[in-house]
Amino acid sequence: MSLETPARGEKFFDRDEEVRLISSYIARGEHVIVVGLRKVGKTSILFRLADVLAEDHLILYYYVPETKNLRFYAAYAFLLRSD
């Protein structure tokens, strides 16, 4: 298995619970943000969700590259705040 590209199809495994949980949030109309360290499988999970949900949902994938821009982090933290 390559660590350079997201796992798709038969290479995607051991994340069914995460996919089910995120799918249930989406079914309830909740917003979902997937964050984590590099190379832990975030993109693989999102691509799997896109495959599972594509028939009934519009999928938006937005990659946020690593940055040292403090304004970016401040805006990001603001978006993640809960009411």
For each residue, the residues with C-beta under 8 A, 3 or more apart:
1: 7 11
2: 5
3: 39
4:
5: 2
6: 43 44 47
7: 1 11 12 13 41 44
8: 11 12 44 47 48 51
9: 12
10: 13
11: 1 7 8
12: 7 8 9 15 44 47 48
13: 7 10
14:
15: 12 18 19 41 44 45 48
16: 19 20
17: 20 21
18: 15 21 22 45
19: 15 16 22 23 45 48 49 52
20: 16 17 23 24
21: 17 18 24 25
22: 18 19 25 26 32 34 45 49
23: 19 20 26 27 49 52 53
24: 20 21 27 28
25: 21 22 28 30 32
26: 22 23 29 30 32 49 53 57
27: 23 24
28: 24 25
29: 26
30: 25 26
31:
32: 22 25 26
33: 80
34: 22 42 45 46
35: 42
36: 40 41 42
37: 40
38:
39: 3
40: 36 37
41: 7 15 36 44 45
42: 34 35 36 45 46
43: 6 46 47
44: 6 7 8 12 15 41 47 48
45: 15 18 19 22 34 41 42 48 49
46: 34 42 43 49 50 61
47: 6 8 12 43 44 50 51 61
48: 8 12 15 19 44 45 51 52
49: 19 22 23 26 45 46 52 53 59
50: 46 47 53 54 59 61
51: 8 47 48 54
52: 19 23 48 49
53: 23 26 49 50 56 57 59
54: 50 51 57 59
55:
56: 53
57: 26 53 54
58:
59: 49 50 53 54
60:
61: 46 47 50
62:
63:
64: 67 76
65:
66:
67: 64 72 73
68:
69: 72 73
70: 73 74
71: 74 75
72: 67 69 75 76
73: 67 69 70 76 77
74: 70 71 77 78
75: 71 72 78 79
76: 64 72 73 79 80
77: 73 74 80 81
78: 74 75 81
79: 75 76
80: 33 76 77
81: 77 78
82:
83:
